[in-house]
Amino acid sequence: MTEINPQKEINALPAALSQRLSPNQWWQPTVALHALWNRGLPPNVTIRQQLLWPLLLLPVVFLNQIVTPHPIWIVLLVALLGLYGIAIAWVRAQAGHIQVERQRIGTILVAGDQLEEIFVLSNRSALPVLWAEVRDGSTLPGYHAGQVVGCGSNTSYRWNNKFTCRQRGLYQLGPHQLHLADPLGFFSLTIDFPQAETIVIYPRVLQLPTVVLPQGSQNSTAQRRRPLYGTQPAATVRAYQPTDSLRHVHWPITAHRGALMVRELESEPSGTVWILLDVDQAMRRGEGEHDTLEYGIVVAASLTAALLQDEERRAVGLYTISAVRGSVEHRVVTIAPQSGKAQLWTILAGLAPVQATDISLAEALHSVRTSIGKRSTIVVVTTAPQQEVPAWLAPLVHLQSSGINSSVILVTDGGVEPHEAPLRTLLAGYGIDVQQLSSHAQLPPALTFRRTRRVIRSTPTGGAI
């Protein structure tokens, strides 16, 4: 026989009452109605009840009809049920028959270009779309593709959306959402379109002033021509390596030292150029279009274009350390040197998502040693420092002394740099060329590097142009 404890039962009563009257159970009828409205619909379609209070009148009307019967209560009951029935039938009839498609015009976008999208609202139902709001989830800064439109039954509505892209980067167009309702506003219909497109907005390419590169090893074309020139003057001699040609052996010194010694030929313009871009947040100055970091990215892109179009067919590579958007981590962007115009778009794509980081130029110069081979050229693009002897001077001089020819492009914000002249003198003493570019300089765009799109149009006579 089970013993009953009255005190224990009394203490358990409030907990039982609170469990019976939990908020989740109060909303169970609403959840059941929501499941009823959306039964059999696609997963991207959702019907929500906007006005709930008219349904609360149904028990009142029904109770009044029982207590004090009158035809008015029957009329109200039928009217409420009829209006709700018409409203839910309206949105369900449109649920699976409305589509919104978007298409981007063009393929390549450079900062300053105009983005154009075509939207098409298709209504294949027998009911008109009185109003519909297109909500856009694109991440492109300043881009708002949302619009309120309407459409008749079994027709479509088409509109264009244009936007000038000011900021380079990696962005997403879409997803988008269509929001509409029945004429009475009892129910809302939401249709999600999860399709999204990733777009790359490349940095601008400008026509830079002539950039003087340091002297380095020969490119492949010059090496093929070298045998035609006969004996070349030797700058220095070094020990023979298994890969060296015997025609470069310096026989008098070999006989004197008793070991094979080969000539080091005179240096020529380097065939392999690395562009090291500094995106240290602490060095950043200026705002908007005159931001030295953003202008440095433009300089790196423009320098790549200038070197790749050069007659010497240099191989150009990129090295930079970028922050990761939405994270405290950073990533190393390394693009191996290649020649040809296709390399330009590869480097532009690498520059597009670059973000400012807390990695200094000195740290970047230390880490780049493993990527750059000897007899190469490195061009450092950085903001002009505010100190006479910057921290990156020592690692840059170390690269210069280890056989990596160096050059520096200083980006200024247009103001007077008191430490510029001493720094230029100091770098010149180590054989490092220095050039200065102002972020306020108005340089013409290099339109020759823009890809064009062929458009075929028909003439009234049936021809094509």
C-alpha positions in Angstrom: 0.0 0.0 0.0 1.3 3.4 -1.0 1.6 6.1 1.7 0.2 9.5 0.8 2.0 12.6 2.2 -0.5 15.5 2.1 2.2 18.1 2.7 4.2 16.8 -0.3 1.1 17.0 -2.5 0.4 20.5 -1.4 4.0 21.6 -2.2 3.8 20.0 -5.6 0.6 21.7 -6.6 2.1 25.1 -7.7 4.6 23.3 -9.9 1.8 21.3 -11.5 -0.3 24.4 -12.1 2.7 26.3 -13.6 3.4 23.4 -15.9 -0.2 23.2 -17.0 -0.3 26.9 -17.7 3.1 27.2 -19.4 3.4 29.9 -22.1 4.3 27.3 -24.7 1.0 25.6 -24.2 -0.9 28.9 -24.5 0.6 29.3 -28.0 -0.1 25.7 -29.2 -3.3 26.7 -31.0 -1.5 29.4 -32.9 1.3 26.9 -33.8 -1.3 24.5 -35.0 -3.0 27.2 -37.2 0.4 28.2 -38.6 1.0 24.6 -39.6 -2.5 24.4 -41.1 -2.0 27.5 -43.3 1.4 26.2 -44.6 0.4 22.6 -45.2 1.5 21.3 -48.5 3.5 24.4 -49.5 7.1 24.4 -50.7 9.8 24.9 -48.0 10.7 28.4 -49.3 7.0 29.7 -49.0 5.6 30.8 -45.6 2.1 32.1 -44.8 1.7 34.1 -41.6 -1.5 35.3 -40.0 -1.3 39.1 -39.7 -4.6 39.8 -37.9 -5.5 37.5 -35.1 -8.1 39.5 -33.2 -11.0 38.8 -35.6 -10.7 35.1 -34.8 -11.1 35.9 -31.1 -14.6 37.2 -31.9 -15.7 33.8 -33.0 -16.2 32.4 -29.5 -18.0 35.6 -28.4 -20.3 35.5 -31.4 -21.0 31.7 -30.9 -21.7 32.2 -27.2 -24.1 35.1 -27.9 -25.9 33.0 -30.4 -26.4 30.3 -27.7 -27.4 32.7 -24.9 -29.5 35.2 -27.0 -30.2 33.7 -30.4 -30.4 36.3 -33.2 -29.8 36.3 -37.0 -27.1 39.0 -36.6 -24.8 36.6 -34.8 -25.2 34.1 -37.6 -24.4 36.8 -40.1 -21.3 37.9 -38.2 -20.1 34.3 -37.8 -20.5 33.6 -41.5 -18.9 36.9 -42.5 -15.8 36.3 -40.3 -15.4 32.8 -41.5 -16.0 33.8 -45.1 -13.5 36.7 -45.0 -10.8 34.5 -43.5 -11.6 31.8 -46.0 -11.2 34.2 -48.9 -8.0 35.6 -47.5 -6.3 32.3 -47.0 -7.5 31.0 -50.4 -6.0 34.1 -52.0 -2.5 33.7 -50.6 -2.4 30.0 -51.1 -3.5 30.4 -54.7 -0.5 32.7 -55.3 2.0 30.8 -53.1 3.4 28.4 -55.8 2.9 30.6 -58.8 5.0 33.7 -58.2 8.7 34.0 -59.0 11.3 36.8 -58.9 14.3 36.4 -61.1 17.4 38.6 -61.2 20.2 38.8 -63.8 23.3 40.8 -63.7 24.4 42.5 -66.9 28.1 42.2 -67.7 30.9 40.1 -66.2 33.7 42.3 -65.1 33.3 45.2 -62.6 36.0 47.7 -61.6 35.6 50.2 -58.9 33.8 53.2 -60.5 31.8 51.0 -62.9 28.0 50.8 -62.9 26.4 47.6 -61.7 23.1 46.8 -63.6 20.6 44.1 -62.6 17.4 43.1 -64.3 14.5 41.9 -62.1 11.5 40.0 -63.4 8.4 39.4 -61.3 6.4 36.5 -62.9 2.8 35.9 -61.8 1.4 32.6 -63.2 -1.7 32.7 -61.0 -5.2 33.8 -61.9 -5.1 36.5 -59.2 -3.3 39.8 -59.5 -0.5 40.9 -57.3 -1.8 44.1 -55.9 1.5 44.9 -54.2 4.7 43.0 -53.5 7.8 44.1 -51.7 11.2 42.8 -52.9 13.7 42.6 -50.1 17.3 42.2 -51.0 20.0 40.7 -48.9 23.0 41.8 -50.9 26.2 42.7 -49.0 27.4 45.4 -51.5 27.8 48.6 -49.5 25.2 51.2 -50.3 23.3 48.9 -52.7 19.6 48.7 -52.1 17.7 46.6 -54.7 14.4 46.5 -52.7 11.3 47.8 -54.4 7.5 47.7 -54.2 5.9 46.5 -57.4 2.6 45.1 -58.7 1.7 42.7 -61.4 -1.5 41.5 -63.1 -2.7 37.9 -63.4 -0.7 35.6 -65.7 1.7 38.4 -66.6 5.1 39.6 -65.6 6.7 42.9 -64.6 10.3 43.8 -65.4 12.5 46.6 -64.0 16.2 47.6 -64.0 18.3 48.5 -61.0 21.6 50.5 -61.5 24.3 51.3 -58.9 27.8 52.8 -59.1 30.3 50.5 -57.4 32.6 52.7 -55.3 34.4 50.2 -53.2 36.5 47.3 -54.4 36.0 44.0 -52.7 34.3 40.6 -52.7 30.5 40.8 -52.2 27.3 38.9 -52.6 24.3 39.7 -54.7 21.2 38.1 -53.1 19.5 36.2 -51.6 16.2 38.1 -52.1 12.7 37.7 -50.6 9.2 38.6 -51.9 6.7 39.8 -49.4 3.0 40.3 -50.2 -0.5 39.9 -48.6 -4.1 39.4 -49.4 -6.3 42.4 -50.1 -7.8 42.4 -46.6 -4.4 42.1 -44.9 -5.4 39.0 -42.9 -2.5 36.9 -44.1 1.0 37.6 -45.4 2.9 35.5 -48.0 6.7 35.4 -47.9 8.7 33.6 -50.7 12.4 33.1 -50.1 14.8 32.9 -53.1 18.1 31.6 -51.7 20.1 32.0 -54.9 23.1 34.3 -54.5 25.9 35.3 -56.7 29.4 36.3 -55.6 30.9 39.2 -57.4 34.4 40.7 -57.5 34.8 44.4 -57.8 38.4 44.9 -58.9 40.5 47.9 -57.9 41.0 50.7 -60.3 43.9 50.6 -62.8 45.6 53.9 -63.4 48.4 55.1 -65.7 51.3 55.6 -63.3 54.3 57.7 -63.9 57.4 55.8 -65.0 58.5 53.5 -62.2 62.3 53.0 -62.1 63.1 49.4 -61.2 66.4 48.4 -59.7 68.9 46.3 -61.7 68.6 42.5 -61.3 68.9 39.3 -63.2 68.0 39.0 -66.9 64.7 37.9 -68.2 64.3 34.9 -70.4 64.4 36.8 -73.7 67.7 38.5 -72.7 69.2 35.2 -71.7 68.4 33.7 -75.1 70.0 36.7 -76.8 73.1 36.7 -74.6 75.1 34.1 -76.8 74.8 36.6 -79.7 76.7 39.2 -77.9 79.9 37.3 -77.5 81.9 37.5 -74.2 80.1 39.5 -71.6 82.0 41.7 -69.0 82.1 40.1 -65.6 81.2 42.1 -62.6 82.4 39.5 -60.1 83.4 35.8 -60.0 82.1 33.0 -57.8 82.6 29.3 -57.3 81.4 27.0 -60.0 78.0 25.4 -59.6 76.9 22.2 -61.4 74.2 24.1 -63.4 76.7 26.7 -64.7 77.8 26.8 -68.3 81.5 26.1 -69.0 81.6 29.1 -71.3 81.3 31.3 -68.2 84.3 29.8 -66.5 87.0 32.5 -65.8 90.1 30.4 -66.7 92.8 32.8 -65.4 91.3 33.0 -61.9 90.5 29.3 -62.0 94.2 28.6 -62.7 95.3 31.0 -60.0 93.0 29.5 -57.3 93.0 25.9 -58.4 89.2 25.7 -58.5 86.6 26.4 -61.1 85.4 30.0 -60.9 82.6 31.4 -63.1 81.9 35.0 -64.1 78.9 36.9 -62.6 77.6 38.9 -65.6 76.5 42.5 -65.5 73.0 43.0 -64.1 70.1 43.9 -66.3 66.5 44.8 -65.6 64.9 42.0 -63.5 62.6 39.6 -65.2 60.8 38.6 -61.9 59.2 41.4 -59.9 57.4 40.9 -56.6 55.1 43.6 -55.4 54.9 43.7 -51.6 51.8 45.7 -50.5 51.7 47.1 -47.0 48.2 47.3 -45.5 49.2 48.1 -41.9 46.2 49.8 -40.2 48.6 51.9 -38.1 50.1 53.5 -41.2 46.8 54.4 -42.7 46.0 58.1 -43.3 43.4 60.0 -45.2 39.7 59.2 -45.9 37.5 58.1 -48.8 39.2 58.3 -52.2 42.3 59.8 -50.6 42.8 56.9 -48.1 46.5 56.0 -48.4 45.8 52.3 -47.9 43.1 52.2 -50.7 45.4 54.3 -52.9 48.2 51.9 -52.2 46.1 49.0 -53.5 45.4 51.1 -56.7 49.1 51.7 -57.1 49.9 48.0 -56.7 47.2 47.1 -59.4 48.4 49.8 -61.7 52.1 48.8 -61.3 51.1 45.2 -62.1 49.4 46.4 -65.3 52.4 48.6 -66.3 54.9 45.8 -65.8 52.9 43.1 -67.6 52.5 45.3 -70.7 56.2 46.1 -70.8 58.1 44.9 -73.8 60.5 42.9 -71.5 57.6 40.6 -70.5 58.4 40.5 -66.9 56.9 38.0 -64.5 55.0 39.8 -61.8 53.9 38.4 -58.4 52.1 39.7 -55.3 52.7 39.3 -51.6 50.6 40.9 -48.9 49.1 40.1 -45.5 45.4 40.8 -45.2 43.0 40.7 -42.3 40.0 38.4 -42.6 36.6 40.2 -42.6 34.7 39.5 -39.4 37.7 37.8 -37.7 40.8 38.7 -35.7 42.9 36.4 -37.9 44.9 37.3 -41.0 45.8 35.5 -44.2 48.9 35.7 -46.4 48.1 36.5 -50.1 50.8 35.0 -52.3 50.5 35.0 -56.1 53.5 33.4 -57.8 55.1 35.5 -60.6 53.8 34.9 -64.1 53.8 36.9 -67.3 51.0 37.7 -69.6 47.8 39.8 -69.3 45.9 36.9 -67.6 48.2 37.5 -64.6 46.8 41.0 -64.3 43.3 39.7 -63.5 44.7 37.1 -61.1 46.5 39.8 -59.1 43.5 42.1 -59.3 41.3 39.3 -57.9 43.9 38.9 -55.1 43.8 42.6 -54.3 40.1 43.0 -54.3 39.3 41.5 -50.9 42.4 42.8 -49.1 41.6 44.3 -45.7 43.8 46.4 -43.3 45.6 44.4 -40.7 47.8 44.9 -37.6 50.8 43.2 -39.2 53.6 45.8 -39.8 55.7 46.1 -42.9 58.7 45.0 -41.0 57.0 41.7 -40.1 55.9 41.3 -43.7 59.4 41.8 -45.0 60.7 39.1 -42.6 58.0 36.6 -43.7 58.5 37.2 -47.5 62.1 35.9 -47.5 60.9 32.3 -48.0 58.8 33.2 -51.0 61.2 35.4 -53.0 64.2 33.9 -54.7 67.5 35.6 -55.2 68.1 37.7 -58.2 64.5 38.9 -58.1 63.2 42.4 -57.6 60.8 43.5 -54.8 58.8 46.7 -55.0 57.4 47.8 -51.7 54.2 49.9 -51.8 53.6 51.5 -48.4 52.4 54.7 -46.8 55.1 57.3 -46.1 56.3 56.8 -42.6 56.2 59.6 -40.0 59.6 58.8 -38.6 63.0 59.4 -40.1 64.2 55.8 -39.7 61.2 53.4 -39.9 61.3 49.9 -38.4 61.1 48.3 -41.8 64.4 49.8 -43.0 66.6 47.1 -41.5 64.8 44.1 -43.0 64.6 45.8 -46.3 68.3 46.5 -46.3 68.9 42.9 -45.3 66.9 41.7 -48.4 69.0 44.1 -50.6 72.2 42.7 -49.2 71.1 39.1 -49.7 70.7 39.6 -53.5 67.1 40.7 -53.7 67.0 44.1 -55.5 64.6 46.5 -53.7 62.6 49.5 -54.6 60.1 51.6 -52.5 57.0 53.5 -53.5 55.8 55.9 -50.8 52.1 56.9 -50.8 51.4 60.2 -49.1 48.1 61.9 -48.2 49.1 65.1 -50.0 50.7 66.8 -47.0 54.3 67.7 -46.3 56.4 64.8 -45.1 59.3 66.3 -43.1 61.1 62.9 -42.9 60.8 62.1 -46.6 64.1 63.7 -47.7 66.3 62.1 -45.0 64.6 58.8 -45.7 65.3 59.0 -49.4 68.9 59.9 -48.8 69.3 57.0 -46.4 67.7 54.5 -48.8 69.8 55.8 -51.7 72.9 55.1 -49.7 72.0 51.4 -49.7 71.2 51.5 -53.4 67.4 51.4 -52.9 65.3 53.5 -55.3 62.5 55.6 -53.7 59.5 57.2 -55.5 56.6 59.1 -54.0 53.0 59.2 -55.1 50.2 61.4 -53.6 46.8 60.0 -53.0 45.4 63.3 -54.3 47.1 62.8 -57.7 44.6 62.7 -60.6 45.9 60.0 -62.8 44.1 58.9 -66.0 42.5 55.4 -66.0 44.2 52.6 -68.0 41.1 51.7 -70.0 43.2 49.4 -72.3 43.0 46.7 -69.6 39.2 46.7 -69.4 37.5 43.7 -71.0 34.7 44.5 -73.4 31.5 42.7 -74.1 30.3 42.0 -77.6 26.6 42.9 -78.2 24.9 41.8 -81.5 22.0 43.9 -82.6 19.7 43.3 -85.5 18.9 45.9 -88.1 15.5 46.7 -89.6 16.6 45.0 -92.8 17.5 41.7 -91.1 21.2 42.2 -90.8 23.3 42.1 -87.7 25.9 44.5 -86.3 
